[in-house]
Amino acid sequence: MLCDHYGPDRHGERRAQRSLGQAAKTRNMHITVGAMNDQAAQTANSSGFLGRGPLFWIGMTFISAAVIIILVLTKAIESKGVIFTLMVTPILPMFAAFIAMLNTNQTGSGGCVSKGQAQRNYIKRVAIFTSLYLASFALLTFIDKLGDLPTAARLAIGVLPGLAVIGFFWAIGRLIIEETDEFIRMLTIRQTLVASALAMSAASVWGMLESADLVPHIDAYWYAIIWFGGLALGAVVNRITYGTWGAV
């Protein structure tokens, strides 16, 4: 009688234990698969951009700028249209370096910086002004082939690339204003200070050497290019000092 009374309850307990065990195994499998997917996503992002880290793209920025400067100083290229178009080249790897920094930082392997709304707005603005920069040079090259134009028309067309560059400065200023994280804002300001110091130092030293007829003349817009290169240098300084690249 005792076996008949307790037997069904024991069988029920065993079935309940087996059900709980299977449910636990299923839950553990889902957790393991989710962790593997998260790890795979972090691995993909931590590789930077196109499988290259920020240092690679920063190096490409300086190399491309150095090659263009050498070509101009040696007069291997003299056409203004070609020079203006080539000036876009250092901007592309610098933009790739920015994306690589965000991907690296977002996974935690490059610091505590993550891609927030301010950074996303900055990327959109830089893309817009880069497009305007290229379009203005295309228009300038096309107009030059038409022959002589009135001074007012040449002035209006010639100032367009400069306005696009001013747009880059405005985008960085908006990034500093819109960024709500004080640490990220500090890193961005550090980058702009390093860039300003590099550009102003280059302008001062080269200007003095040029006034002594020791070096050839270079156009003033090159100092803006040096400033943008200084942003990449500022990111390296941030990385060495604080362990993270920054937001620009």
Secondary structure as UniProt FT lines:
FT   HELIX           2..46
FT   TURN            50..51
FT   HELIX           54..73
FT   TURN            74..75
FT   HELIX           80..86
FT   TURN            87..90
FT   HELIX           91..106
FT   TURN            107..110
FT   HELIX           117..144
FT   TURN            145..146
FT   HELIX           151..158
FT   HELIX           160..178
FT   HELIX           182..211
FT   TURN            212..213
FT   TURN            220..221
FT   HELIX           222..242
//
